[in-house]
Amino acid sequence: MFETSTTKPRFSARLPFKMPKFSFRGGGCLSAAAKILLLISPLIFLRACLITYVPPDEIGLRQISFGSARGLQKTLVRPGYRRQIRSYETVRTFPRNIQIVEFTNDQSERSPDHRTVSSINVPTVDGYPVAVDITVLYRIADPFLVVSKSGFGKAYEDNVVIRFTDPIVKQFLGELRAEEFYRDQRLAKAHQMKAALAERFAAHGLQLLDVLIRQYDYPDTFQALTEQKKLQDQSVLTNRALAKQAEVDTRLKQVSQEGLNSINVKAAEFQAEITNLNAQRELYERSRHAEADLLVRKAEAEGSEMINRSMEGPGSDKLLKLRKGLALLNSIKGPIYINDDPTDLIRLSRDQ
């Protein structure tokens, strides 16, 4: 059979500190708690004096109070447990997540999570003030530059974000007319505004992520004033159109009159040309008729001369007798009675 020994074992654990003995009799529990507190108090003290914690959504800068390196250091302190010697140095933390500043008059959009100010009243070029709701999204890019320009805390919201956003929005959107807020011109102006605002933010250690133009509120009298202005514009355009129409009518009449004058001149020129051609035609006809008459008279004269010459030759006496006979016959009136046979050639040859 095995025998059990009630004596203590010869070996024991050796720790660098003594473990408190817990006892449930009397005040042992309070005594143990006091010993544990006494044990961890130096650790808590060292933790408070030598170490600090930088959250993941923040970033820090080390500020030394005295010594040769006194002042704010440019080296960034990343998130996590970092060294911080109490009274010698302090780690100043800054948020590195996206921050928001709202420009709006709507009370329902106000939130304790971000800064909210009044909307921006933009005076447009046509004289209508437009209340614009804008959301500015940004983050801290250079904490040292932010502290150098604006100091600690959230003074950069007033000194940079609100200070520059209001005048730049008025500068670029103020170049639009009230109705152009719903056109493509607004997109171009918003792009220019974002570029100018990003440049101002970068000079103060901030990075502009976006500028959201969310809402436009026109004054109550905008519709009536717009209708009145449109009527005036339409009247001006109508008068311009009527003046242009009158000018066109005048020019049309002038051109028509010039055309009629040109037609009359051309018609007179054509009529003169026709008259000239007719005169040339008549002159040509008269000259040709005169030449023909001259040729006829010449031919007649030549015929008469040839007849006269033929009368001077042989047989001219017989021809003379024949002409006399013809003249006698032409002078006789009434019937003519012939006893001889005019076809008797023998008698005729004997008479000759």
Secondary structure, 3 states (H helix, E strand, C coil): CCCCCCCCCCCCCCCCCCCCCCCCCCCHHHHHHHHHHHHHHHHHHHHHHHEEEECCCEEEEEEECCCCCCEEEEEEECCEEEECCCCCEEEEEEECCCEEEEECCCHHHCCCCCEEECCEEEECCCCCEEEEEEEEEEEECCHHHHHHHHCCCCHHHHHHHHHHHHHHHHHHHCCCCHHHHHCHHHHHHHHHHHHHHHHHHHCCCEEEEEEEEEEEECCCCHHHHHHHHHHHHHHHHHHHHHHHHHHHHHHHHHHHHHHHHHHHHHHHHHHHHHHHHHHHHHHHHHHHHHHHHHHHHHHHHHHHHHHHHHHCCCCHHHHHHHHHHHHHHHHCCCCCCCCCCCCCHHHHHHHC
